[in-house]
Amino acid sequence: MLTQWIQKIISMLLVMSAVLQVIPGKDYEKYIRFFCGLVLILLALSPVAALKGLKAEQFYQKEVYQQYEKEIERMSDSIKREEIGIGQ
């Protein structure tokens, strides 16, 4: 696991170096460095997140589920209000 993690970081650094050498103008260099830096941070923190059981997919699914719950509650409230309005 540790070797895979190190390989991912090294390969990202190699890709970053290659991309920076290939871009024709230096106008976008800071944006590419910023993006690659964010990816490197995520790669560096991935073992810590894995140890805590936090995976991006699980977090995303949890957020989507919570959004669906909120939408269902809103719809339910709307239906209840309509029923009260009809009953009068």
PyMOL Python script that loads the backbone (N, CA, C, O; Angstrom):
from pymol import cmd

cmd.read_pdbstr("""\
ATOM      1  N   MET A   1       0.822  -1.193   0.000  1.00  0.00           N
ATOM      2  CA  MET A   1       0.000   0.000   0.000  1.00  0.00           C
ATOM      3  C   MET A   1       0.871   1.264   0.000  1.00  0.00           C
ATOM      4  O   MET A   1       0.593   2.220  -0.724  1.00  0.00           O
ATOM      5  N   LEU A   2       1.885   1.255   0.788  1.00  0.00           N
ATOM      6  CA  LEU A   2       2.781   2.408   0.851  1.00  0.00           C
ATOM      7  C   LEU A   2       3.492   2.623  -0.477  1.00  0.00           C
ATOM      8  O   LEU A   2       3.643   3.756  -0.933  1.00  0.00           O
ATOM      9  N   THR A   3       3.929   1.530  -1.095  1.00  0.00           N
ATOM     10  CA  THR A   3       4.624   1.656  -2.377  1.00  0.00           C
ATOM     11  C   THR A   3       3.681   2.179  -3.460  1.00  0.00           C
ATOM     12  O   THR A   3       4.097   2.969  -4.307  1.00  0.00           O
ATOM     13  N   GLN A   4       2.427   1.754  -3.443  1.00  0.00           N
ATOM     14  CA  GLN A   4       1.454   2.271  -4.423  1.00  0.00           C
ATOM     15  C   GLN A   4       1.233   3.767  -4.222  1.00  0.00           C
ATOM     16  O   GLN A   4       1.130   4.524  -5.187  1.00  0.00           O
ATOM     17  N   TRP A   5       1.163   4.177  -2.981  1.00  0.00           N
ATOM     18  CA  TRP A   5       0.953   5.586  -2.658  1.00  0.00           C
ATOM     19  C   TRP A   5       2.125   6.423  -3.170  1.00  0.00           C
ATOM     20  O   TRP A   5       1.930   7.481  -3.768  1.00  0.00           O
ATOM     21  N   ILE A   6       3.341   5.937  -2.929  1.00  0.00           N
ATOM     22  CA  ILE A   6       4.540   6.641  -3.390  1.00  0.00           C
ATOM     23  C   ILE A   6       4.588   6.660  -4.918  1.00  0.00           C
ATOM     24  O   ILE A   6       4.965   7.668  -5.516  1.00  0.00           O
ATOM     25  N   GLN A   7       4.206   5.543  -5.551  1.00  0.00           N
ATOM     26  CA  GLN A   7       4.193   5.489  -7.013  1.00  0.00           C
ATOM     27  C   GLN A   7       3.203   6.498  -7.592  1.00  0.00           C
ATOM     28  O   GLN A   7       3.493   7.133  -8.607  1.00  0.00           O
ATOM     29  N   LYS A   8       2.051   6.651  -6.965  1.00  0.00           N
ATOM     30  CA  LYS A   8       1.059   7.616  -7.444  1.00  0.00           C
ATOM     31  C   LYS A   8       1.599   9.045  -7.354  1.00  0.00           C
ATOM     32  O   LYS A   8       1.421   9.846  -8.271  1.00  0.00           O
ATOM     33  N   ILE A   9       2.250   9.347  -6.253  1.00  0.00           N
ATOM     34  CA  ILE A   9       2.802  10.696  -6.082  1.00  0.00           C
ATOM     35  C   ILE A   9       3.909  10.958  -7.100  1.00  0.00           C
ATOM     36  O   ILE A   9       3.954  12.025  -7.711  1.00  0.00           O
ATOM     37  N   ILE A  10       4.790   9.994  -7.280  1.00  0.00           N
ATOM     38  CA  ILE A  10       5.881  10.160  -8.244  1.00  0.00           C
ATOM     39  C   ILE A  10       5.342  10.292  -9.659  1.00  0.00           C
ATOM     40  O   ILE A  10       5.811  11.129 -10.430  1.00  0.00           O
ATOM     41  N   SER A  11       4.349   9.464 -10.005  1.00  0.00           N
ATOM     42  CA  SER A  11       3.796   9.557 -11.358  1.00  0.00           C
ATOM     43  C   SER A  11       3.104  10.896 -11.572  1.00  0.00           C
ATOM     44  O   SER A  11       3.166  11.451 -12.669  1.00  0.00           O
ATOM     45  N   MET A  12       2.450  11.421 -10.553  1.00  0.00           N
ATOM     46  CA  MET A  12       1.816  12.734 -10.673  1.00  0.00           C
ATOM     47  C   MET A  12       2.864  13.819 -10.865  1.00  0.00           C
ATOM     48  O   MET A  12       2.669  14.735 -11.664  1.00  0.00           O
ATOM     49  N   LEU A  13       3.960  13.724 -10.148  1.00  0.00           N
ATOM     50  CA  LEU A  13       5.042  14.697 -10.318  1.00  0.00           C
ATOM     51  C   LEU A  13       5.636  14.626 -11.729  1.00  0.00           C
ATOM     52  O   LEU A  13       5.970  15.653 -12.319  1.00  0.00           O
ATOM     53  N   LEU A  14       5.765  13.415 -12.259  1.00  0.00           N
ATOM     54  CA  LEU A  14       6.282  13.260 -13.615  1.00  0.00           C
ATOM     55  C   LEU A  14       5.319  13.845 -14.643  1.00  0.00           C
ATOM     56  O   LEU A  14       5.738  14.531 -15.575  1.00  0.00           O
ATOM     57  N   VAL A  15       4.036  13.572 -14.471  1.00  0.00           N
ATOM     58  CA  VAL A  15       3.035  14.118 -15.392  1.00  0.00           C
ATOM     59  C   VAL A  15       3.038  15.641 -15.303  1.00  0.00           C
ATOM     60  O   VAL A  15       2.976  16.328 -16.323  1.00  0.00           O
ATOM     61  N   MET A  16       3.109  16.159 -14.094  1.00  0.00           N
ATOM     62  CA  MET A  16       3.138  17.608 -13.907  1.00  0.00           C
ATOM     63  C   MET A  16       4.349  18.220 -14.612  1.00  0.00           C
ATOM     64  O   MET A  16       4.220  19.245 -15.282  1.00  0.00           O
ATOM     65  N   SER A  17       5.506  17.610 -14.467  1.00  0.00           N
ATOM     66  CA  SER A  17       6.719  18.114 -15.121  1.00  0.00           C
ATOM     67  C   SER A  17       6.573  18.078 -16.636  1.00  0.00           C
ATOM     68  O   SER A  17       6.954  19.023 -17.327  1.00  0.00           O
ATOM     69  N   ALA A  18       6.015  16.975 -17.152  1.00  0.00           N
ATOM     70  CA  ALA A  18       5.841  16.848 -18.597  1.00  0.00           C
ATOM     71  C   ALA A  18       4.878  17.898 -19.132  1.00  0.00           C
ATOM     72  O   ALA A  18       5.133  18.512 -20.168  1.00  0.00           O
ATOM     73  N   VAL A  19       3.784  18.102 -18.432  1.00  0.00           N
ATOM     74  CA  VAL A  19       2.792  19.086 -18.878  1.00  0.00           C
ATOM     75  C   VAL A  19       3.388  20.484 -18.861  1.00  0.00           C
ATOM     76  O   VAL A  19       3.171  21.265 -19.788  1.00  0.00           O
ATOM     77  N   LEU A  20       4.128  20.801 -17.829  1.00  0.00           N
ATOM     78  CA  LEU A  20       4.740  22.131 -17.740  1.00  0.00           C
ATOM     79  C   LEU A  20       5.772  22.357 -18.846  1.00  0.00           C
ATOM     80  O   LEU A  20       5.968  23.490 -19.286  1.00  0.00           O
ATOM     81  N   GLN A  21       6.431  21.292 -19.297  1.00  0.00           N
ATOM     82  CA  GLN A  21       7.401  21.421 -20.381  1.00  0.00           C
ATOM     83  C   GLN A  21       6.726  21.554 -21.745  1.00  0.00           C
ATOM     84  O   GLN A  21       7.280  22.162 -22.660  1.00  0.00           O
ATOM     85  N   VAL A  22       5.526  20.983 -21.877  1.00  0.00           N
ATOM     86  CA  VAL A  22       4.840  20.936 -23.160  1.00  0.00           C
ATOM     87  C   VAL A  22       4.038  22.196 -23.450  1.00  0.00           C
ATOM     88  O   VAL A  22       3.886  22.564 -24.615  1.00  0.00           O
ATOM     89  N   ILE A  23       3.522  22.863 -22.432  1.00  0.00           N
ATOM     90  CA  ILE A  23       2.675  24.029 -22.689  1.00  0.00           C
ATOM     91  C   ILE A  23       3.468  25.100 -23.427  1.00  0.00           C
ATOM     92  O   ILE A  23       4.594  25.425 -23.049  1.00  0.00           O
ATOM     93  N   PRO A  24       2.871  25.642 -24.481  1.00  0.00           N
ATOM     94  CA  PRO A  24       3.619  26.597 -25.301  1.00  0.00           C
ATOM     95  C   PRO A  24       3.851  27.947 -24.624  1.00  0.00           C
ATOM     96  O   PRO A  24       4.951  28.493 -24.698  1.00  0.00           O
ATOM     97  N   GLY A  25       2.856  28.474 -23.984  1.00  0.00           N
ATOM     98  CA  GLY A  25       3.013  29.770 -23.328  1.00  0.00           C
ATOM     99  C   GLY A  25       3.079  29.597 -21.827  1.00  0.00           C
ATOM    100  O   GLY A  25       2.650  28.579 -21.283  1.00  0.00           O
ATOM    101  N   LYS A  26       3.608  30.579 -21.182  1.00  0.00           N
ATOM    102  CA  LYS A  26       3.717  30.502 -19.720  1.00  0.00           C
ATOM    103  C   LYS A  26       2.525  31.179 -19.038  1.00  0.00           C
ATOM    104  O   LYS A  26       2.519  31.352 -17.819  1.00  0.00           O
ATOM    105  N   ASP A  27       1.509  31.564 -19.834  1.00  0.00           N
ATOM    106  CA  ASP A  27       0.345  32.249 -19.272  1.00  0.00           C
ATOM    107  C   ASP A  27      -0.444  31.364 -18.306  1.00  0.00           C
ATOM    108  O   ASP A  27      -0.946  31.837 -17.286  1.00  0.00           O
ATOM    109  N   TYR A  28      -0.546  30.078 -18.636  1.00  0.00           N
ATOM    110  CA  TYR A  28      -1.364  29.173 -17.831  1.00  0.00           C
ATOM    111  C   TYR A  28      -0.545  28.355 -16.834  1.00  0.00           C
ATOM    112  O   TYR A  28      -1.092  27.482 -16.161  1.00  0.00           O
ATOM    113  N   GLU A  29       0.721  28.618 -16.734  1.00  0.00           N
ATOM    114  CA  GLU A  29       1.592  27.825 -15.865  1.00  0.00           C
ATOM    115  C   GLU A  29       1.146  27.870 -14.411  1.00  0.00           C
ATOM    116  O   GLU A  29       1.154  26.842 -13.733  1.00  0.00           O
ATOM    117  N   LYS A  30       0.760  29.038 -13.924  1.00  0.00           N
ATOM    118  CA  LYS A  30       0.363  29.129 -12.515  1.00  0.00           C
ATOM    119  C   LYS A  30      -0.924  28.352 -12.246  1.00  0.00           C
ATOM    120  O   LYS A  30      -1.095  27.802 -11.158  1.00  0.00           O
ATOM    121  N   TYR A  31      -1.834  28.300 -13.227  1.00  0.00           N
ATOM    122  CA  TYR A  31      -3.070  27.551 -13.049  1.00  0.00           C
ATOM    123  C   TYR A  31      -2.809  26.053 -13.049  1.00  0.00           C
ATOM    124  O   TYR A  31      -3.402  25.306 -12.271  1.00  0.00           O
ATOM    125  N   ILE A  32      -1.913  25.628 -13.931  1.00  0.00           N
ATOM    126  CA  ILE A  32      -1.568  24.207 -13.983  1.00  0.00           C
ATOM    127  C   ILE A  32      -0.853  23.795 -12.703  1.00  0.00           C
ATOM    128  O   ILE A  32      -1.123  22.725 -12.158  1.00  0.00           O
ATOM    129  N   ARG A  33       0.049  24.630 -12.224  1.00  0.00           N
ATOM    130  CA  ARG A  33       0.743  24.335 -10.962  1.00  0.00           C
ATOM    131  C   ARG A  33      -0.250  24.271  -9.789  1.00  0.00           C
ATOM    132  O   ARG A  33      -0.140  23.410  -8.916  1.00  0.00           O
ATOM    133  N   PHE A  34      -1.210  25.190  -9.784  1.00  0.00           N
ATOM    134  CA  PHE A  34      -2.219  25.203  -8.724  1.00  0.00           C
ATOM    135  C   PHE A  34      -3.034  23.919  -8.736  1.00  0.00           C
ATOM    136  O   PHE A  34      -3.227  23.288  -7.697  1.00  0.00           O
ATOM    137  N   PHE A  35      -3.520  23.530  -9.932  1.00  0.00           N
ATOM    138  CA  PHE A  35      -4.316  22.317 -10.049  1.00  0.00           C
ATOM    139  C   PHE A  35      -3.510  21.086  -9.646  1.00  0.00           C
ATOM    140  O   PHE A  35      -3.994  20.242  -8.892  1.00  0.00           O
ATOM    141  N   CYS A  36      -2.295  20.987 -10.143  1.00  0.00           N
ATOM    142  CA  CYS A  36      -1.442  19.841  -9.799  1.00  0.00           C
ATOM    143  C   CYS A  36      -1.130  19.820  -8.302  1.00  0.00           C
ATOM    144  O   CYS A  36      -1.029  18.751  -7.700  1.00  0.00           O
ATOM    145  N   GLY A  37      -0.980  20.989  -7.714  1.00  0.00           N
ATOM    146  CA  GLY A  37      -0.754  21.057  -6.274  1.00  0.00           C
ATOM    147  C   GLY A  37      -1.937  20.524  -5.492  1.00  0.00           C
ATOM    148  O   GLY A  37      -1.768  19.819  -4.498  1.00  0.00           O
ATOM    149  N   LEU A  38      -3.141  20.864  -5.944  1.00  0.00           N
ATOM    150  CA  LEU A  38      -4.336  20.333  -5.284  1.00  0.00           C
ATOM    151  C   LEU A  38      -4.407  18.815  -5.406  1.00  0.00           C
ATOM    152  O   LEU A  38      -4.743  18.123  -4.445  1.00  0.00           O
ATOM    153  N   VAL A  39      -4.092  18.308  -6.581  1.00  0.00           N
ATOM    154  CA  VAL A  39      -4.098  16.852  -6.778  1.00  0.00           C
ATOM    155  C   VAL A  39      -3.056  16.192  -5.891  1.00  0.00           C
ATOM    156  O   VAL A  39      -3.311  15.139  -5.307  1.00  0.00           O
ATOM    157  N   LEU A  40      -1.890  16.800  -5.790  1.00  0.00           N
ATOM    158  CA  LEU A  40      -0.840  16.242  -4.920  1.00  0.00           C
ATOM    159  C   LEU A  40      -1.268  16.243  -3.452  1.00  0.00           C
ATOM    160  O   LEU A  40      -0.983  15.298  -2.717  1.00  0.00           O
ATOM    161  N   ILE A  41      -1.944  17.291  -3.036  1.00  0.00           N
ATOM    162  CA  ILE A  41      -2.434  17.334  -1.652  1.00  0.00           C
ATOM    163  C   ILE A  41      -3.432  16.204  -1.422  1.00  0.00           C
ATOM    164  O   ILE A  41      -3.374  15.523  -0.398  1.00  0.00           O
ATOM    165  N   LEU A  42      -4.345  16.004  -2.368  1.00  0.00           N
ATOM    166  CA  LEU A  42      -5.314  14.911  -2.230  1.00  0.00           C
ATOM    167  C   LEU A  42      -4.621  13.559  -2.206  1.00  0.00           C
ATOM    168  O   LEU A  42      -4.994  12.680  -1.429  1.00  0.00           O
ATOM    169  N   LEU A  43      -3.620  13.389  -3.051  1.00  0.00           N
ATOM    170  CA  LEU A  43      -2.867  12.133  -3.049  1.00  0.00           C
ATOM    171  C   LEU A  43      -2.131  11.929  -1.732  1.00  0.00           C
ATOM    172  O   LEU A  43      -2.078  10.817  -1.206  1.00  0.00           O
ATOM    173  N   ALA A  44      -1.570  13.001  -1.207  1.00  0.00           N
ATOM    174  CA  ALA A  44      -0.821  12.892   0.047  1.00  0.00           C
ATOM    175  C   ALA A  44      -1.736  12.563   1.218  1.00  0.00           C
ATOM    176  O   ALA A  44      -1.335  11.855   2.141  1.00  0.00           O
ATOM    177  N   LEU A  45      -2.959  13.072   1.184  1.00  0.00           N
ATOM    178  CA  LEU A  45      -3.893  12.844   2.289  1.00  0.00           C
ATOM    179  C   LEU A  45      -4.728  11.574   2.135  1.00  0.00           C
ATOM    180  O   LEU A  45      -5.429  11.187   3.070  1.00  0.00           O
ATOM    181  N   SER A  46      -4.667  10.931   0.998  1.00  0.00           N
ATOM    182  CA  SER A  46      -5.502   9.753   0.777  1.00  0.00           C
ATOM    183  C   SER A  46      -5.265   8.617   1.778  1.00  0.00           C
ATOM    184  O   SER A  46      -6.239   7.984   2.186  1.00  0.00           O
ATOM    185  N   PRO A  47      -4.022   8.319   2.199  1.00  0.00           N
ATOM    186  CA  PRO A  47      -3.861   7.258   3.202  1.00  0.00           C
ATOM    187  C   PRO A  47      -4.492   7.612   4.550  1.00  0.00           C
ATOM    188  O   PRO A  47      -5.035   6.747   5.238  1.00  0.00           O
ATOM    189  N   VAL A  48      -4.415   8.880   4.914  1.00  0.00           N
ATOM    190  CA  VAL A  48      -5.023   9.313   6.176  1.00  0.00           C
ATOM    191  C   VAL A  48      -6.537   9.150   6.102  1.00  0.00           C
ATOM    192  O   VAL A  48      -7.168   8.681   7.049  1.00  0.00           O
ATOM    193  N   ALA A  49      -7.106   9.539   4.978  1.00  0.00           N
ATOM    194  CA  ALA A  49      -8.553   9.401   4.800  1.00  0.00           C
ATOM    195  C   ALA A  49      -8.954   7.933   4.773  1.00  0.00           C
ATOM    196  O   ALA A  49     -10.001   7.566   5.306  1.00  0.00           O
ATOM    197  N   ALA A  50      -8.134   7.095   4.158  1.00  0.00           N
ATOM    198  CA  ALA A  50      -8.437   5.667   4.101  1.00  0.00           C
ATOM    199  C   ALA A  50      -8.381   5.044   5.494  1.00  0.00           C
ATOM    200  O   ALA A  50      -9.179   4.163   5.813  1.00  0.00           O
ATOM    201  N   LEU A  51      -7.456   5.492   6.311  1.00  0.00           N
ATOM    202  CA  LEU A  51      -7.354   4.963   7.669  1.00  0.00           C
ATOM    203  C   LEU A  51      -8.579   5.341   8.503  1.00  0.00           C
ATOM    204  O   LEU A  51      -9.029   4.566   9.346  1.00  0.00           O
ATOM    205  N   LYS A  52      -9.105   6.527   8.262  1.00  0.00           N
ATOM    206  CA  LYS A  52     -10.276   6.971   9.007  1.00  0.00           C
ATOM    207  C   LYS A  52     -11.573   6.447   8.397  1.00  0.00           C
ATOM    208  O   LYS A  52     -12.651   6.666   8.949  1.00  0.00           O
ATOM    209  N   GLY A  53     -11.473   5.766   7.277  1.00  0.00           N
ATOM    210  CA  GLY A  53     -12.659   5.227   6.635  1.00  0.00           C
ATOM    211  C   GLY A  53     -13.419   6.258   5.823  1.00  0.00           C
ATOM    212  O   GLY A  53     -14.573   6.035   5.456  1.00  0.00           O
ATOM    213  N   LEU A  54     -12.789   7.368   5.545  1.00  0.00           N
ATOM    214  CA  LEU A  54     -13.427   8.404   4.745  1.00  0.00           C
ATOM    215  C   LEU A  54     -13.005   8.238   3.297  1.00  0.00           C
ATOM    216  O   LEU A  54     -11.832   8.389   2.954  1.00  0.00           O
ATOM    217  N   LYS A  55     -13.952   7.935   2.478  1.00  0.00           N
ATOM    218  CA  LYS A  55     -13.658   7.822   1.055  1.00  0.00           C
ATOM    219  C   LYS A  55     -14.507   8.834   0.330  1.00  0.00           C
ATOM    220  O   LYS A  55     -15.647   9.096   0.714  1.00  0.00           O
ATOM    221  N   ALA A  56     -13.960   9.394  -0.701  1.00  0.00           N
ATOM    222  CA  ALA A  56     -14.648  10.456  -1.435  1.00  0.00           C
ATOM    223  C   ALA A  56     -16.001   9.977  -1.949  1.00  0.00           C
ATOM    224  O   ALA A  56     -16.979  10.724  -1.916  1.00  0.00           O
ATOM    225  N   GLU A  57     -16.059   8.752  -2.417  1.00  0.00           N
ATOM    226  CA  GLU A  57     -17.311   8.222  -2.950  1.00  0.00           C
ATOM    227  C   GLU A  57     -18.373   8.127  -1.856  1.00  0.00           C
ATOM    228  O   GLU A  57     -19.529   8.489  -2.073  1.00  0.00           O
ATOM    229  N   GLN A  58     -17.983   7.649  -0.701  1.00  0.00           N
ATOM    230  CA  GLN A  58     -18.935   7.543   0.407  1.00  0.00           C
ATOM    231  C   GLN A  58     -19.408   8.924   0.845  1.00  0.00           C
ATOM    232  O   GLN A  58     -20.591   9.112   1.132  1.00  0.00           O
ATOM    233  N   PHE A  59     -18.500   9.884   0.897  1.00  0.00           N
ATOM    234  CA  PHE A  59     -18.860  11.241   1.280  1.00  0.00           C
ATOM    235  C   PHE A  59     -19.839  11.821   0.271  1.00  0.00           C
ATOM    236  O   PHE A  59     -20.828  12.447   0.652  1.00  0.00           O
ATOM    237  N   TYR A  60     -19.569  11.617  -1.015  1.00  0.00           N
ATOM    238  CA  TYR A  60     -20.441  12.135  -2.061  1.00  0.00           C
ATOM    239  C   TYR A  60     -21.821  11.496  -1.955  1.00  0.00           C
ATOM    240  O   TYR A  60     -22.834  12.190  -2.043  1.00  0.00           O
ATOM    241  N   GLN A  61     -21.867  10.170  -1.765  1.00  0.00           N
ATOM    242  CA  GLN A  61     -23.152   9.477  -1.657  1.00  0.00           C
ATOM    243  C   GLN A  61     -23.932   9.976  -0.449  1.00  0.00           C
ATOM    244  O   GLN A  61     -25.153  10.119  -0.518  1.00  0.00           O
ATOM    245  N   LYS A  62     -23.253  10.238   0.639  1.00  0.00           N
ATOM    246  CA  LYS A  62     -23.908  10.754   1.833  1.00  0.00           C
ATOM    247  C   LYS A  62     -24.511  12.126   1.549  1.00  0.00           C
ATOM    248  O   LYS A  62     -25.643  12.401   1.945  1.00  0.00           O
ATOM    249  N   GLU A  63     -23.762  12.984   0.867  1.00  0.00           N
ATOM    250  CA  GLU A  63     -24.257  14.318   0.530  1.00  0.00           C
ATOM    251  C   GLU A  63     -25.465  14.232  -0.398  1.00  0.00           C
ATOM    252  O   GLU A  63     -26.441  14.958  -0.209  1.00  0.00           O
ATOM    253  N   VAL A  64     -25.410  13.357  -1.392  1.00  0.00           N
ATOM    254  CA  VAL A  64     -26.534  13.195  -2.317  1.00  0.00           C
ATOM    255  C   VAL A  64     -27.756  12.695  -1.560  1.00  0.00           C
ATOM    256  O   VAL A  64     -28.867  13.179  -1.775  1.00  0.00           O
ATOM    257  N   TYR A  65     -27.550  11.730  -0.679  1.00  0.00           N
ATOM    258  CA  TYR A  65     -28.654  11.198   0.119  1.00  0.00           C
ATOM    259  C   TYR A  65     -29.289  12.295   0.968  1.00  0.00           C
ATOM    260  O   TYR A  65     -30.514  12.377   1.060  1.00  0.00           O
ATOM    261  N   GLN A  66     -28.472  13.130   1.583  1.00  0.00           N
ATOM    262  CA  GLN A  66     -29.002  14.219   2.398  1.00  0.00           C
ATOM    263  C   GLN A  66     -29.785  15.217   1.551  1.00  0.00           C
ATOM    264  O   GLN A  66     -30.796  15.753   2.003  1.00  0.00           O
ATOM    265  N   GLN A  67     -29.331  15.469   0.338  1.00  0.00           N
ATOM    266  CA  GLN A  67     -30.061  16.371  -0.556  1.00  0.00           C
ATOM    267  C   GLN A  67     -31.416  15.776  -0.922  1.00  0.00           C
ATOM    268  O   GLN A  67     -32.418  16.491  -0.952  1.00  0.00           O
ATOM    269  N   TYR A  68     -31.456  14.470  -1.202  1.00  0.00           N
ATOM    270  CA  TYR A  68     -32.727  13.811  -1.502  1.00  0.00           C
ATOM    271  C   TYR A  68     -33.668  13.877  -0.298  1.00  0.00           C
ATOM    272  O   TYR A  68     -34.866  14.113  -0.457  1.00  0.00           O
ATOM    273  N   GLU A  69     -33.132  13.671   0.891  1.00  0.00           N
ATOM    274  CA  GLU A  69     -33.956  13.762   2.105  1.00  0.00           C
ATOM    275  C   GLU A  69     -34.593  15.143   2.234  1.00  0.00           C
ATOM    276  O   GLU A  69     -35.786  15.259   2.517  1.00  0.00           O
ATOM    277  N   LYS A  70     -33.793  16.186   2.025  1.00  0.00           N
ATOM    278  CA  LYS A  70     -34.307  17.553   2.123  1.00  0.00           C
ATOM    279  C   LYS A  70     -35.395  17.801   1.085  1.00  0.00           C
ATOM    280  O   LYS A  70     -36.406  18.438   1.378  1.00  0.00           O
ATOM    281  N   GLU A  71     -35.183  17.294  -0.131  1.00  0.00           N
ATOM    282  CA  GLU A  71     -36.165  17.492  -1.196  1.00  0.00           C
ATOM    283  C   GLU A  71     -37.464  16.762  -0.871  1.00  0.00           C
ATOM    284  O   GLU A  71     -38.548  17.293  -1.117  1.00  0.00           O
ATOM    285  N   ILE A  72     -37.370  15.573  -0.332  1.00  0.00           N
ATOM    286  CA  ILE A  72     -38.565  14.815   0.043  1.00  0.00           C
ATOM    287  C   ILE A  72     -39.312  15.536   1.159  1.00  0.00           C
ATOM    288  O   ILE A  72     -40.541  15.606   1.135  1.00  0.00           O
ATOM    289  N   GLU A  73     -38.584  16.072   2.134  1.00  0.00           N
ATOM    290  CA  GLU A  73     -39.225  16.820   3.217  1.00  0.00           C
ATOM    291  C   GLU A  73     -39.953  18.053   2.673  1.00  0.00           C
ATOM    292  O   GLU A  73     -41.066  18.360   3.100  1.00  0.00           O
ATOM    293  N   ARG A  74     -39.322  18.752   1.734  1.00  0.00           N
ATOM    294  CA  ARG A  74     -39.967  19.933   1.135  1.00  0.00           C
ATOM    295  C   ARG A  74     -41.235  19.543   0.392  1.00  0.00           C
ATOM    296  O   ARG A  74     -42.261  20.213   0.507  1.00  0.00           O
ATOM    297  N   MET A  75     -41.162  18.469  -0.363  1.00  0.00           N
ATOM    298  CA  MET A  75     -42.333  18.003  -1.107  1.00  0.00           C
ATOM    299  C   MET A  75     -43.438  17.570  -0.157  1.00  0.00           C
ATOM    300  O   MET A  75     -44.614  17.848  -0.389  1.00  0.00           O
ATOM    301  N   SER A  76     -43.051  16.890   0.909  1.00  0.00           N
ATOM    302  CA  SER A  76     -44.030  16.439   1.904  1.00  0.00           C
ATOM    303  C   SER A  76     -44.716  17.627   2.560  1.00  0.00           C
ATOM    304  O   SER A  76     -45.935  17.629   2.726  1.00  0.00           O
ATOM    305  N   ASP A  77     -43.946  18.628   2.931  1.00  0.00           N
ATOM    306  CA  ASP A  77     -44.516  19.836   3.525  1.00  0.00           C
ATOM    307  C   ASP A  77     -45.457  20.530   2.558  1.00  0.00           C
ATOM    308  O   ASP A  77     -46.515  21.015   2.957  1.00  0.00           O
ATOM    309  N   SER A  78     -45.084  20.578   1.306  1.00  0.00           N
ATOM    310  CA  SER A  78     -45.916  21.206   0.284  1.00  0.00           C
ATOM    311  C   SER A  78     -47.235  20.467   0.127  1.00  0.00           C
ATOM    312  O   SER A  78     -48.293  21.087   0.020  1.00  0.00           O
ATOM    313  N   ILE A  79     -47.170  19.151   0.113  1.00  0.00           N
ATOM    314  CA  ILE A  79     -48.388  18.342  -0.007  1.00  0.00           C
ATOM    315  C   ILE A  79     -49.282  18.537   1.203  1.00  0.00           C
ATOM    316  O   ILE A  79     -50.501  18.639   1.059  1.00  0.00           O
ATOM    317  N   LYS A  80     -48.698  18.590   2.398  1.00  0.00           N
ATOM    318  CA  LYS A  80     -49.484  18.802   3.615  1.00  0.00           C
ATOM    319  C   LYS A  80     -50.172  20.155   3.574  1.00  0.00           C
ATOM    320  O   LYS A  80     -51.338  20.274   3.951  1.00  0.00           O
ATOM    321  N   ARG A  81     -49.454  21.177   3.115  1.00  0.00           N
ATOM    322  CA  ARG A  81     -50.069  22.518   3.009  1.00  0.00           C
ATOM    323  C   ARG A  81     -51.221  22.519   2.021  1.00  0.00           C
ATOM    324  O   ARG A  81     -52.247  23.157   2.256  1.00  0.00           O
ATOM    325  N   GLU A  82     -51.053  21.810   0.921  1.00  0.00           N
ATOM    326  CA  GLU A  82     -52.126  21.730  -0.086  1.00  0.00           C
ATOM    327  C   GLU A  82     -53.344  21.020   0.484  1.00  0.00           C
ATOM    328  O   GLU A  82     -54.477  21.431   0.237  1.00  0.00           O
ATOM    329  N   GLU A  83     -53.112  19.946   1.250  1.00  0.00           N
ATOM    330  CA  GLU A  83     -54.218  19.200   1.844  1.00  0.00           C
ATOM    331  C   GLU A  83     -54.983  20.066   2.832  1.00  0.00           C
ATOM    332  O   GLU A  83     -56.212  20.016   2.879  1.00  0.00           O
ATOM    333  N   ILE A  84     -54.268  20.857   3.619  1.00  0.00           N
ATOM    334  CA  ILE A  84     -54.905  21.751   4.583  1.00  0.00           C
ATOM    335  C   ILE A  84     -55.714  22.808   3.842  1.00  0.00           C
ATOM    336  O   ILE A  84     -56.825  23.145   4.252  1.00  0.00           O
ATOM    337  N   GLY A  85     -55.173  23.315   2.782  1.00  0.00           N
ATOM    338  CA  GLY A  85     -55.863  24.314   1.977  1.00  0.00           C
ATOM    339  C   GLY A  85     -57.099  23.761   1.305  1.00  0.00           C
ATOM    340  O   GLY A  85     -58.099  24.468   1.178  1.00  0.00           O
ATOM    341  N   ILE A  86     -57.055  22.509   0.870  1.00  0.00           N
ATOM    342  CA  ILE A  86     -58.198  21.871   0.202  1.00  0.00           C
ATOM    343  C   ILE A  86     -59.285  21.557   1.209  1.00  0.00           C
ATOM    344  O   ILE A  86     -60.468  21.689   0.896  1.00  0.00           O
ATOM    345  N   GLY A  87     -58.915  21.146   2.410  1.00  0.00           N
ATOM    346  CA  GLY A  87     -59.873  20.756   3.427  1.00  0.00           C
ATOM    347  C   GLY A  87     -60.701  21.925   3.956  1.00  0.00           C
ATOM    348  O   GLY A  87     -61.753  21.697   4.552  1.00  0.00           O
ATOM    349  N   GLN A  88     -60.271  23.143   3.761  1.00  0.00           N
ATOM    350  CA  GLN A  88     -60.979  24.310   4.322  1.00  0.00           C
ATOM    351  C   GLN A  88     -62.136  24.701   3.502  1.00  0.00           C
ATOM    352  O   GLN A  88     -62.834  25.659   3.835  1.00  0.00           O
TER     353      GLN A  88
END
""", "prot")
cmd.dss("prot")
cmd.show_as("cartoon", "prot")
cmd.util.cbc("prot")
cmd.orient("prot")
